[in-house]
């Protein structure tokens, strides 16, 4: 009875977290109404007790994970690339753990199964749900980095066009970033704007961005820009070489992914062919057995 009560409470908490996460977003209608209202004073947002409870829950959970060795900030680069916060990542891990554990425990209780099996199954499912956001984050981060590399190749092409038109190196870097869209160009544009406002070298700012996003191509480009500024190297030829090498690498990766997808399709086709052969040969085998075993 105690196990059923605990599992029911866990399922209830998991469902409440899911509903709260879905309903926490502000509707576009409310945002449009707020923006369209003239003369509204700037008010300090009122934090509800529920929001305070959620913030405390996430903060305590993050501290507990860090204490047991699962520091959620250790994947700050992946979170930055996937455009997630640490709080969102921790909340997703808690929600998935409670949902998986509660659903598995409820199914085992309805089986019915012994109390020990119910507890072990619920704990195992909760652990699996706790790890699912990590796998999702890895997949999203890899996909986002590949998208950034494609956008960065287009950025290098724009810089080459600006240099061919007679623009200076810094002007070409800024203008190319302003003429692009997407989150990759936004990151580059923000980095260049921050470097200009703080009067920092562009190479240092781009190198720092490459380290934050863990994108080696951006760090290599920053090194080339630094070499151009310090030793007067020809930036146009360097950028052309960088763009060509990046494009060749992307083509090779695309071909490798296509080959892997082709190899993955071999097994389903082989199983389908085997099933087709069994489907055709089974009646003949049955007929031969009937003839051989007849009077």
Secondary structure in CASP SS format (residue, H / E / C, confidence):
PFRMAT SS
TARGET T0000
AUTHOR 0000-0000-0000
METHOD secondary structure of the structure
MODEL  1
X C 1.00
X H 1.00
X H 1.00
X H 1.00
X H 1.00
X H 1.00
X H 1.00
X H 1.00
X H 1.00
X H 1.00
X H 1.00
X H 1.00
X H 1.00
X H 1.00
X H 1.00
X H 1.00
X H 1.00
X H 1.00
X H 1.00
X H 1.00
X H 1.00
X H 1.00
X H 1.00
X C 1.00
X C 1.00
X C 1.00
X C 1.00
X H 1.00
X H 1.00
X H 1.00
X H 1.00
X H 1.00
X H 1.00
X H 1.00
X H 1.00
X H 1.00
X C 1.00
X C 1.00
X C 1.00
X C 1.00
X C 1.00
X C 1.00
X C 1.00
X C 1.00
X C 1.00
X C 1.00
X C 1.00
X C 1.00
X H 1.00
X H 1.00
X H 1.00
X H 1.00
X H 1.00
X H 1.00
X H 1.00
X H 1.00
X H 1.00
X H 1.00
X H 1.00
X H 1.00
X H 1.00
X H 1.00
X H 1.00
X H 1.00
X H 1.00
X H 1.00
X H 1.00
X C 1.00
X C 1.00
X C 1.00
X C 1.00
X H 1.00
X H 1.00
X H 1.00
X H 1.00
X H 1.00
X H 1.00
X H 1.00
X H 1.00
X H 1.00
X H 1.00
X C 1.00
X C 1.00
X C 1.00
X C 1.00
X H 1.00
X H 1.00
X H 1.00
X H 1.00
X H 1.00
X H 1.00
X H 1.00
X H 1.00
X H 1.00
X H 1.00
X H 1.00
X H 1.00
X H 1.00
X H 1.00
X H 1.00
X H 1.00
X H 1.00
X H 1.00
X H 1.00
X H 1.00
X H 1.00
X H 1.00
X H 1.00
X H 1.00
X H 1.00
X C 1.00
X C 1.00
X C 1.00
X C 1.00
X H 1.00
X H 1.00
X H 1.00
X H 1.00
X H 1.00
X H 1.00
X H 1.00
X H 1.00
X H 1.00
X H 1.00
X H 1.00
X H 1.00
X H 1.00
X H 1.00
X H 1.00
X H 1.00
X H 1.00
X H 1.00
X H 1.00
X H 1.00
X H 1.00
X H 1.00
X H 1.00
X H 1.00
X H 1.00
X H 1.00
X H 1.00
X H 1.00
X H 1.00
X H 1.00
X H 1.00
X H 1.00
X H 1.00
X H 1.00
X H 1.00
X H 1.00
X H 1.00
X H 1.00
X H 1.00
X H 1.00
X H 1.00
X H 1.00
X H 1.00
X H 1.00
X H 1.00
X H 1.00
X H 1.00
X H 1.00
X H 1.00
X H 1.00
X C 1.00
X C 1.00
X C 1.00
X C 1.00
X H 1.00
X H 1.00
X H 1.00
X H 1.00
X H 1.00
X H 1.00
X H 1.00
X H 1.00
X H 1.00
X H 1.00
X C 1.00
X C 1.00
X C 1.00
X C 1.00
X H 1.00
X H 1.00
X H 1.00
X H 1.00
X H 1.00
X H 1.00
X H 1.00
X H 1.00
X H 1.00
X H 1.00
X H 1.00
X H 1.00
X H 1.00
X H 1.00
X H 1.00
X H 1.00
X C 1.00
X C 1.00
X C 1.00
X H 1.00
X H 1.00
X H 1.00
X H 1.00
X H 1.00
X H 1.00
X H 1.00
X H 1.00
X H 1.00
X H 1.00
X H 1.00
X H 1.00
X C 1.00
X C 1.00
X H 1.00
X H 1.00
X H 1.00
X H 1.00
X H 1.00
X H 1.00
X H 1.00
X H 1.00
X H 1.00
X H 1.00
X H 1.00
X H 1.00
X H 1.00
X H 1.00
X H 1.00
X H 1.00
X C 1.00
X C 1.00
X C 1.00
X H 1.00
X H 1.00
X H 1.00
X H 1.00
X H 1.00
X H 1.00
X H 1.00
X H 1.00
X H 1.00
X H 1.00
X H 1.00
X H 1.00
X H 1.00
X H 1.00
X H 1.00
X H 1.00
X H 1.00
X H 1.00
X H 1.00
X H 1.00
X H 1.00
X H 1.00
X H 1.00
X H 1.00
X H 1.00
X H 1.00
X H 1.00
X H 1.00
X H 1.00
X H 1.00
X H 1.00
X H 1.00
X H 1.00
X H 1.00
X H 1.00
X H 1.00
X H 1.00
X H 1.00
X H 1.00
X H 1.00
X H 1.00
X H 1.00
X H 1.00
X H 1.00
X H 1.00
X H 1.00
X H 1.00
X H 1.00
X H 1.00
X H 1.00
X H 1.00
X H 1.00
X H 1.00
X H 1.00
X H 1.00
X H 1.00
X H 1.00
X H 1.00
X C 1.00
X C 1.00
X C 1.00
END
